[in-house]
Amino acid sequence: MDASCNLFYVPAMTQAEQYDVVVVGSGGGALTGALLAARAGLRTVVVEKTEYIGGTSAYSGGACWLPGTDVQQRAGLPDSTEGARTYLNAVLTDPDQDKVEAFVTHAPVLVAELEAMGLDFVPVPFPDYFDAPGRVPGGRSIQVSAVQRDDLPAEVAPLVRPPVELDRIGRGGRKELSGGQALIARLAAAYVEAGGEIRTQLPVTGYVTDDAGRVVGAAAMTPEGPIELRAERGVLVAAGGFERNQDMRSAHDVPGDAAWTMAPAGSNTGEPIEAAIALGAASDFAGAGWFCPGLEQPSGEGSFTLGFRSGLMVDATGHRYANECLPYDRFGREMAKAPERTRSWYVFDSREGGQFPAIAIPQGDAAEHLAAGTWVRADTIAELAEAAGLPVDALVEQVERFNAYAEKGEDPDFGRGEDEYDTFFAAGTGPNKALTPCDQGPFYAARFVLSDLGTKGGLVTDTAGRVLREDGTPLPGLYASSNSTASMFGGFYPGPGTPLGSAMVFASLAVRDLIG
Ligand SMILES: Cc1cc2nc3c(=O)[nH]c(=O)nc-3n(C[C@H](O)[C@H](O)[C@H](O)COP(=O)(O)OP(=O)(O)OC[C@H]3O[C@@H](n4cnc5c(N)ncnc54)[C@H](O)[C@@H]3O)c2cc1C
């Protein structure tokens, strides 16, 4: 067969290697697809551009929003396929019914398959993110249990990306792997035990097509030059989004900044998406990203922040603009609504001894923040405003207003504390657990940026994970999942673990299709 290469940064090919399935990327979706392909007896290779496997998935909590499975049933939770269908239809604007159906009906099948392969899941007690019919208070999202590095196959143990707080300072991972690291480690272990191959530090630069336009492999770059990885059955792209590529972000109107994303340095710059578009794949970027408020680090990076216990967020005018206890993507979307919000300040008091009253991953050391100026401290709110460069009168008035709301236990401006998600992390002792006064000096203000957990616009796929052309027909041989695709959730983040849950389900459906 005569094959030609989609020339995406790739000079002439020098050698070709033969597989049945080439999986591009090594996050939760990629490894789920790879595992299922290898277990079906297909010669499978996972191709990862960085030195580690796992990408942002390894940084994650590893929560997978996979409703209606045996895991929830075993735990006696009020979750069901029907409930999840109702919930998605209530939350999403104009949902793709075929995708919703494929997702809710296949999630339990996939989890049963993975459990039969030795992955054991437990429910995560986290509420869904919208007050809508079909919502459950927790457990629709599930997680694999921790694993010891020493118990992993020798070829997997050193490859799992360290947690973000260690990775960003160039340190290795711990002995016990939990959350997203455990998910990646367990999937990768099962995959190599099934005979799968992993190749790291091998960026995929494009695809190989035959005369009929079918994708028959991937083109990758080694230090010695380009190679072809031939895929007799197909190529599955699950290589993250383009969050680390500022030009692509700007071209597709993704708010925030490549420097503020949570994706690992050197990871997701979107070339597998662009290469597919160059082959005629349809794309949709409307969903933009999975957003979050990001505690700015002295390095200028963002830190995924959730679960504010006290304090208030203000924009450059010194005013609040949303309920700080909203689920993080919803708060991030509020930040994205106005340029003066994409850089905000979080004002908090000393009730936690000068520690930040929320979960920030990574958090950073208070003394380092103060030395770097990413945090300022003062004895009064007026002095704090001056130190932060915020309008003094506006901030003083805002904090007084907030404190009056806290005393009453009501937030007429933004309804903080009214939803069950608002109070999930809250520890206040007043009339509203989520509304605690900011009145114990000294006071702090911490710089915030609009961060993200990845972009979620990209290749348009069908319910079998096949990449579609502009005319709606499949681009033969090419499949996609994860943040490389236009998310079925559009501009919504319905519940904890929807990025990983949907990535895993559609990678699994893609592999079913290419197994035939
Ligand atoms: C702190 C934190 C907690 C989170 N918690 C959760 C959670 O609990 N549940 C949840 O669902 N989501 C969570 N998320 C979000 C979630 O982790 C990501 O959105 C999701 O994992 C992205 O998966 P992915 O496979 O698309 O990308 P990634 O996991 O980033 O994997 C993509 C991989 O592809 C590689 N790659 C990119 N380009 C190429 C190329 N050209 N050639 C070869 N390889 C390439 C990258 O190097 C990377 O390793 C969290 C995120 C963070 C930061």
The ligand as an SDF file (V2000), in Angstrom:
LIG
                    3D

 53 58  0  0  0  0  0  0  0  0999 V2000
   -5.2980   19.2540   40.0970 C   0  0  0  0  0  0  0  0  0  0  0  0
   -6.2820   18.7060   39.0800 C   0  0  0  0  0  0  0  0  0  0  0  0
   -7.3160   17.8940   39.5110 C   0  0  0  0  0  0  0  0  0  0  0  0
   -8.2130   17.3770   38.5670 C   0  0  0  0  0  0  0  0  0  0  0  0
   -9.1380   16.4780   39.0070 N   0  0  0  0  0  0  0  0  0  0  0  0
   -9.9350   15.8730   38.1060 C   0  0  0  0  0  0  0  0  0  0  0  0
  -10.7680   14.8020   38.5060 C   0  0  0  0  0  0  0  0  0  0  0  0
  -10.7470   14.3600   39.6500 O   0  0  0  0  0  0  0  0  0  0  0  0
  -11.5680   14.2430   37.5510 N   0  0  0  0  0  0  0  0  0  0  0  0
  -11.5600   14.6600   36.2390 C   0  0  0  0  0  0  0  0  0  0  0  0
  -12.2990   14.1220   35.4220 O   0  0  0  0  0  0  0  0  0  0  0  0
  -10.7380   15.6470   35.8390 N   0  0  0  0  0  0  0  0  0  0  0  0
   -9.9190   16.2440   36.7270 C   0  0  0  0  0  0  0  0  0  0  0  0
   -9.0360   17.1900   36.2960 N   0  0  0  0  0  0  0  0  0  0  0  0
   -9.0090   17.5340   34.8610 C   0  0  0  0  0  0  0  0  0  0  0  0
   -8.4370   16.3960   34.0580 C   0  0  0  0  0  0  0  0  0  0  0  0
   -7.2880   15.8990   34.7060 O   0  0  0  0  0  0  0  0  0  0  0  0
   -8.0460   16.7580   32.6240 C   0  0  0  0  0  0  0  0  0  0  0  0
   -8.9400   17.6310   32.0160 O   0  0  0  0  0  0  0  0  0  0  0  0
   -8.0120   15.4520   31.8060 C   0  0  0  0  0  0  0  0  0  0  0  0
   -7.3250   14.4900   32.5470 O   0  0  0  0  0  0  0  0  0  0  0  0
   -7.3290   15.6360   30.5070 C   0  0  0  0  0  0  0  0  0  0  0  0
   -7.1550   14.3480   29.9320 O   0  0  0  0  0  0  0  0  0  0  0  0
   -6.4970   14.2260   28.5000 P   0  0  0  0  0  0  0  0  0  0  0  0
   -6.2630   12.7940   28.2660 O   0  0  0  0  0  0  0  0  0  0  0  0
   -7.2900   15.0060   27.5520 O   0  0  0  0  0  0  0  0  0  0  0  0
   -5.1070   14.9870   28.6560 O   0  0  0  0  0  0  0  0  0  0  0  0
   -3.8520   14.6300   29.5380 P   0  0  0  0  0  0  0  0  0  0  0  0
   -4.2030   13.8470   30.7360 O   0  0  0  0  0  0  0  0  0  0  0  0
   -3.1120   15.9050   29.7610 O   0  0  0  0  0  0  0  0  0  0  0  0
   -2.9910   13.6670   28.6170 O   0  0  0  0  0  0  0  0  0  0  0  0
   -2.5460   14.0960   27.3560 C   0  0  0  0  0  0  0  0  0  0  0  0
   -1.1670   13.5040   27.1140 C   0  0  0  0  0  0  0  0  0  0  0  0
   -0.9060   13.5570   25.7100 O   0  0  0  0  0  0  0  0  0  0  0  0
    0.4290   13.9340   25.5280 C   0  0  0  0  0  0  0  0  0  0  0  0
    0.5760   14.5500   24.2130 N   0  0  0  0  0  0  0  0  0  0  0  0
    0.1500   15.7640   23.8300 C   0  0  0  0  0  0  0  0  0  0  0  0
    0.4970   15.9900   22.5470 N   0  0  0  0  0  0  0  0  0  0  0  0
    1.1390   14.8880   22.1190 C   0  0  0  0  0  0  0  0  0  0  0  0
    1.7630   14.5300   20.8900 C   0  0  0  0  0  0  0  0  0  0  0  0
    1.8040   15.3710   19.8520 N   0  0  0  0  0  0  0  0  0  0  0  0
    2.3520   13.3140   20.7890 N   0  0  0  0  0  0  0  0  0  0  0  0
    2.3400   12.4500   21.8430 C   0  0  0  0  0  0  0  0  0  0  0  0
    1.7910   12.7620   23.0420 N   0  0  0  0  0  0  0  0  0  0  0  0
    1.1850   13.9590   23.1700 C   0  0  0  0  0  0  0  0  0  0  0  0
    0.6980   14.8980   26.6620 C   0  0  0  0  0  0  0  0  0  0  0  0
    2.0940   15.0450   26.8920 O   0  0  0  0  0  0  0  0  0  0  0  0
   -0.0650   14.2610   27.8120 C   0  0  0  0  0  0  0  0  0  0  0  0
    0.7530   13.3740   28.5480 O   0  0  0  0  0  0  0  0  0  0  0  0
   -8.1120   17.7170   37.1990 C   0  0  0  0  0  0  0  0  0  0  0  0
   -7.0650   18.5310   36.7830 C   0  0  0  0  0  0  0  0  0  0  0  0
   -6.1510   19.0150   37.7120 C   0  0  0  0  0  0  0  0  0  0  0  0
   -5.0280   19.8490   37.2270 C   0  0  0  0  0  0  0  0  0  0  0  0
  1  2  1  0
  2  3  1  0
  2 52  2  0
  3  4  2  0
  4  5  1  0
  4 50  1  0
  5  6  2  0
  6  7  1  0
  6 13  1  0
  7  8  2  0
  7  9  1  0
  9 10  1  0
 10 11  2  0
 10 12  1  0
 12 13  2  0
 13 14  1  0
 14 15  1  0
 14 50  1  0
 15 16  1  0
 16 17  1  0
 16 18  1  0
 18 19  1  0
 18 20  1  0
 20 21  1  0
 20 22  1  0
 22 23  1  0
 23 24  1  0
 24 25  2  0
 24 26  1  0
 24 27  1  0
 27 28  1  0
 28 29  2  0
 28 30  1  0
 28 31  1  0
 31 32  1  0
 32 33  1  0
 33 34  1  0
 33 48  1  0
 34 35  1  0
 35 36  1  0
 35 46  1  0
 36 37  1  0
 36 45  1  0
 37 38  2  0
 38 39  1  0
 39 40  1  0
 39 45  2  0
 40 41  1  0
 40 42  2  0
 42 43  1  0
 43 44  2  0
 44 45  1  0
 46 47  1  0
 46 48  1  0
 48 49  1  0
 50 51  2  0
 51 52  1  0
 52 53  1  0
M  END
$$$$
